[in-house]
Amino acid sequence: MDKLIECVPNFSEGRRDEVISAIKAAVEAHAGEGVRLLDSLADPDHNRLVLTFLGPPEAVVEAAFDACRKASELIDMNVHRGSHPRIGAADVIPLVPARAVEMSECIDLARALGARIARELDIPVYLYEEAAVRPERRSLADIRKGQYEGLKEAVAVDPARTPDYGPPRLHPTAGATVVGARWPLIAFNVNLASSDIRVAREIARAVRESSGGLPCVRAIGLRLEDRDLVQVSMNLTNFRVTPVHVAFEAVRREAARRGVEVVESEVVGLVPAEALAAAAAHYMAVKGLTREQLLETHF
């Protein structure tokens, strides 16, 4: 069985079509090596591009490096503004085992990729999740503390913010990059009929694991300026522990307590069919729905 890994890099650009196209093209250039670009989502409010691609491990790593290089050429973090936390042009590059690949292999690949980005592109790199070499850096939120602007000052004077690879300073325009290895997660957002960012932040605090909320849920509150809405942006790190519908209902319940309605929800990137099937089974009260009943699992 051929080895496959998934890469879900996030770039700090969701508005300029020419930049988005150039970054996507850097990945698509590796199609001949078996790399498939599965999904692309550019969000102008977040000012962020999320790609999902899949392929043989070495080819995926090469595609990730080329996309990082292209982003570093075209994105200037000194002028970047968006609602989503970020520290660099190629903000975060996670490698995810997909088929016949152990997590240990993704860890080795992530560390090699991080070292190469620092060496060849002169961009400082932090390692996170399973690839972290410092326990306090497993969490992406901890690495991003202060965002680009805060890290730009802190990295030169605070030894705790020294990168894992590269010099103790940010790249003049590309900032820093976080590289890691992680298990599959679901990026799931819930938009609220409110413009009050305090509401979104309160709800995010109520539902996320770190504040005593739902296990395997990370959440922040964001403002969607163009739509005059606020959003609870979540990462579900294990959808079998906290399913999508449980996270959604928790947000809706907390919003109702504050007199706010849910406008809609959205999935960023790809989502396992099993996760959506569980949500469908819940809302339709389907009894005993199994993975084997999903048509796509038999293709």
Secondary structure, 3 states (H helix, E strand, C coil): CCCEEEECCEECCCCCHHHHHHHHHHHHCCHHHCCEEEEEEEECCCCEEEEEEEECHHHHHHHHHHHHHHHHHHCCCCCCCCCCCCCECEEEEEEEEEECCCHHHHHHHHHHHHHHHHHHHCCCEEEEECCCCCHHHCCHHHHCCCHHHHHHHHCCCCHHHCCCECCCCCECCCECEEEEECCCCEEEEEEECCCCHHHHHHHHHHHCHHHCCCCCEEEEEEEEHHHCEEEEEEEECCCCCCCHHHHHHHHHHHHHHCCCCEEEEEEECCCCHHHHHHHHHHHCCCCCCCHHHCHHHHC
